């Protein structure tokens, strides 16, 4: 099969590699589309290696058609159209996926467009809902409102009845966030989010980490929850423990990729919750994929550059079936 392989100079090349074989409780997926995520850019730079036993081929979400099933797989058979949360391997014509990480294609969504959802849906739902417990009437702050995570979180927050604030770095991204339902849009190049939202925010979804920690604590309301899922702002930051205690607030560090396959807090648990709770919001049109480009698999390098651009909004998809 064709797949994207990263060489020693961190260049991406399309090469012929062996087609994987599904093990027990896995399926082989013929990839219709694969989503590009910022974690892929980090992996390419050697900063976010795949979990032990997972292929070095990048790609953490895909949609496609089941080609074969391993022993012990129930509920899926060859020919089924699905999308999937994957630990790695989606930048290819075929990928193996644990059956517990497969999701149906939501009604009204094309097979290709569905590839833009599994990773962002699993990340957003597990963080702001399952762990932080966002409720109707609360205020959600999303850093990086124009990112794939950000554009998805805006929609989920609004669908749950929250007031949604975002930080962005350009007017174009501000405009798109407002279109998606953001109530408060803060341009971090011109405004200080901590000053604008001091003591008002119940849940913060933070892709920055490090340098944003002090401002995040300032923005939290009493009983607030800060969920950190990224480190674009550095690995360390100063935490005012007195302020955190005074607000009875929590700081939560989370990711999805390195969770166990099954059991409490597992990928299987998250995927099941997404299918049960979030997919109806997609079917109702309250949450939709935000896609900025669809490119052939061979254009993976251009796709990553697009995602890394300051003008990028939403997701970029790779289509192995295109030449």
C-alpha positions in Angstrom: 0.0 0.0 0.0 1.0 3.7 -0.3 1.8 5.6 2.9 3.5 8.7 4.0 6.9 8.0 5.6 9.1 10.5 7.4 12.8 10.3 6.6 15.8 11.2 8.8 15.6 14.8 7.7 11.9 15.0 8.7 10.7 15.2 5.1 7.5 13.4 4.2 7.6 11.0 1.2 5.0 8.7 -0.2 6.3 5.1 -0.3 5.1 1.5 -0.8 4.9 -0.3 2.6 3.4 -3.6 3.7 -0.4 -3.5 4.2 -1.1 -4.3 7.8 -3.1 -7.3 9.0 -5.8 -6.9 11.7 -5.1 -8.8 14.9 -7.8 -10.1 17.2 -10.4 -7.4 18.0 -9.1 -5.2 15.2 -10.4 -4.3 11.7 -8.5 -3.3 8.5 -9.9 0.0 7.3 -9.5 1.1 3.6 -9.0 4.8 4.2 -11.3 7.3 2.4 -9.8 10.3 4.2 -7.4 11.0 7.1 -7.4 14.1 9.3 -4.3 16.1 9.9 -3.8 17.1 13.5 -1.2 19.3 15.3 0.0 16.2 17.1 1.1 14.9 13.7 3.3 18.0 13.3 4.8 17.3 16.7 5.4 13.6 15.9 7.2 14.6 12.7 9.6 16.8 14.7 10.3 14.0 17.2 8.4 15.7 20.0 5.4 13.3 20.3 6.3 9.7 19.5 3.5 7.1 19.0 2.7 4.8 22.0 4.7 1.6 22.2 3.7 -0.9 19.5 2.1 1.7 17.3 3.3 2.3 13.7 5.5 5.4 13.0 3.1 6.3 10.2 1.3 9.5 11.2 -2.4 10.0 11.4 -4.8 9.8 14.4 -8.2 9.7 12.7 -9.7 8.4 9.5 -12.9 7.4 7.7 -13.3 4.6 5.3 -14.6 1.1 4.5 -14.0 -2.0 6.6 -11.9 -4.3 4.5 -11.3 -7.2 6.9 -12.0 -8.1 10.5 -9.8 -9.9 13.0 -11.0 -12.6 15.4 -13.4 -11.6 18.1 -14.9 -8.6 16.3 -18.6 -8.3 16.6 -20.8 -5.6 15.1 -18.7 -4.8 12.1 -18.1 -6.6 8.8 -16.4 -5.9 5.5 -18.1 -3.2 3.5 -19.3 -1.1 6.6 -18.6 2.6 6.3 -17.1 4.0 9.6 -14.8 6.6 11.0 -12.2 5.9 13.6 -10.0 7.3 16.4 -6.5 5.9 15.8 -3.2 6.0 17.7 -1.3 6.2 14.4 -1.2 5.0 10.8 -3.9 6.9 9.0 -1.7 8.6 6.4 -2.0 5.5 4.3 -4.3 3.6 2.0 -5.1 1.1 4.8 -4.9 1.2 8.6 -5.7 -1.2 11.4 -8.0 0.0 14.1 -9.2 -1.6 17.4 -12.9 -2.3 16.8 -13.7 -0.5 20.0 -12.5 2.8 18.4 -14.8 2.7 15.4 -17.7 5.1 15.1 -20.6 5.0 12.7 -20.9 7.8 10.1 -23.4 10.3 11.5 -26.6 10.6 9.5 -26.3 13.5 6.9 -22.5 13.4 6.8 -20.4 12.2 3.9 -17.8 9.4 4.4 -15.0 11.8 3.6 -16.1 14.7 5.8 -16.6 12.3 8.7 -12.8 11.9 8.9 -12.6 15.4 10.4 -14.5 14.4 13.6 -13.1 11.4 15.6 -10.0 13.0 17.1 -11.5 16.4 17.8 -14.8 14.9 19.1 -13.0 12.5 21.4 -10.7 15.2 22.7 -13.4 17.8 23.2 -16.1 15.5 24.7 -13.7 13.7 27.0 -12.1 17.0 28.3 -14.9 19.6 28.7 -17.8 17.2 29.3 -16.5 13.9 30.8 -13.7 15.3 32.9 -14.6 19.0 33.4 -18.3 18.5 33.6 -19.4 21.5 31.5 -23.1 22.3 32.1 -25.7 24.6 30.6 -25.4 28.1 31.9 -21.7 27.9 32.5 -19.0 29.8 30.6 -16.4 27.9 28.5 -13.1 29.5 27.4 -11.4 27.9 24.4 -7.8 29.0 23.5 -7.1 28.7 19.8 -10.7 29.1 18.7 -9.8 28.8 15.0 -8.1 25.4 15.4 -9.7 22.1 14.7 -10.2 21.5 18.5 -11.4 25.1 18.9 -13.9 25.2 16.1 -15.3 21.9 17.4 -15.4 23.0 21.1 -17.3 26.2 20.2 -20.1 24.1 18.7 -20.2 21.6 21.4 -20.3 24.3 24.1 -23.1 26.1 22.4 -25.1 22.8 21.9 -24.8 22.2 25.6 -26.1 25.6 26.5 -22.9 27.3 27.6 -21.6 30.8 26.9 -18.5 30.3 24.8 -15.5 32.6 24.8 -12.4 32.1 22.5 -9.0 33.5 22.0 -7.8 34.1 18.4 -4.9 35.8 16.6 -6.6 37.4 13.6 -9.9 39.0 12.5 -10.5 36.3 10.0 -10.4 33.7 12.7 -12.5 35.9 14.9 -15.2 36.2 12.2 -15.3 32.4 11.7 -15.6 31.8 15.4 -18.5 34.2 15.6 -20.2 32.3 12.7 -19.8 29.1 14.7 -21.5 30.6 17.7 -18.8 32.1 19.9 -20.3 34.7 22.2 -17.0 36.4 23.3 -14.0 36.7 20.9 -10.7 38.0 22.2 -7.8 38.8 19.9 -4.8 37.9 22.0 -2.6 40.3 20.0 -4.7 43.2 21.2 -6.4 42.1 24.4 -5.5 40.3 27.6 -8.0 37.4 28.1 -7.3 37.2 31.8 -8.2 40.9 32.3 -11.3 40.6 30.0 -12.6 37.5 31.7 -11.3 37.8 35.3 -13.2 35.4 37.6 -15.8 34.6 35.0 -14.9 31.3 33.4 -16.1 27.9 34.6 -14.2 25.7 32.2 -11.0 26.5 30.2 -9.9 24.2 27.3 -6.2 25.2 26.9 -3.9 24.1 24.1 -1.1 26.4 25.3 0.0 25.3 28.7 3.1 27.0 30.2 2.9 30.7 29.8 -0.9 30.7 29.9 -1.2 29.1 33.4 -1.2 32.4 35.4 -3.8 34.1 33.2 -6.0 31.0 33.1 -6.1 30.9 36.9 -7.0 34.6 37.0 -9.9 33.9 34.5 -11.3 31.0 36.5 -14.5 31.5 38.5 -15.1 29.9 41.9 -15.1 26.1 41.3 -13.6 26.6 37.9 -11.8 23.8 36.0 -8.7 24.3 33.8 -8.1 21.5 31.3 -4.6 21.6 29.7 -4.2 19.5 26.6 -1.3 21.2 24.8 2.1 22.7 25.3 2.3 25.3 22.5 3.0 27.9 25.2 5.8 26.0 26.9 6.2 23.1 29.3 6.3 25.2 32.6 4.3 28.1 34.0 3.9 29.8 37.4 0.9 28.5 39.3 -0.6 30.7 42.0 -1.6 28.0 44.5 -3.2 30.5 46.8 -5.5 31.8 44.0 -6.3 28.2 43.0 -7.2 27.2 46.6 -9.2 30.4 47.1 -11.3 29.6 44.0 -11.7 25.9 44.9 -10.5 25.4 41.3 -9.0 22.4 39.6 -6.1 22.0 37.1 -6.5 18.9 34.9 -3.9 17.6 32.4 -5.3 15.3 29.8 -4.7 13.6 26.5 -6.4 10.9 24.5 -3.7 9.1 22.4 -1.8 7.5 25.4 -4.9 6.2 27.2 -5.5 2.5 27.5 -7.6 0.8 24.9 -10.3 -0.5 27.3 -11.4 0.0 30.9 -12.1 3.2 33.0 -10.9 6.3 31.2 -10.0 4.4 28.1 -10.3 5.2 24.4 -13.2 2.7 24.1 -15.1 4.5 26.9 -14.6 7.9 25.2 -15.6 6.6 21.8 -18.7 5.0 23.2 -19.7 8.3 24.9 -19.1 10.3 21.7 -21.3 7.9 19.7 -24.1 8.0 22.3 -24.0 11.7 23.4 -22.3 13.8 20.7 -23.3 12.0 17.4 -27.0 13.0 17.9 -25.8 16.7 18.0 -24.0 16.1 14.7 -27.1 14.5 13.2 -29.2 17.5 14.4 -26.8 19.8 12.7 -25.7 21.5 16.0 -22.1 20.2 15.5 -20.5 20.0 12.1 -17.0 19.3 10.8 -15.0 22.4 9.9 -12.8 21.6 7.0 -10.4 24.1 5.3 -9.0 21.8 2.6 -9.0 18.3 1.1 -5.8 17.2 -0.5 -4.3 14.0 -2.1 -2.2 11.9 0.2 0.9 12.9 -1.6 0.3 16.5 -0.5 0.7 15.6 3.2 3.6 18.1 3.6 1.5 20.9 2.1 -1.4 19.9 4.3 0.7 20.1 7.4 2.0 23.5 6.4 -1.6 24.7 5.9 -2.6 23.5 9.3 0.4 25.2 10.8 -0.4 28.5 9.1 -1.7 31.4 11.1 -4.6 31.6 8.6 -5.7 28.0 9.1 -9.3 27.4 10.4 -10.5 23.9 11.2 -9.2 20.7 9.7 -7.2 19.6 6.7 -8.0 16.2 5.2 -5.8 13.8 3.1 -7.5 11.6 0.5 -5.5 8.5 -0.4 -7.8 7.8 -3.4 -6.9 11.0 -5.1 -3.7 11.1 -7.2 
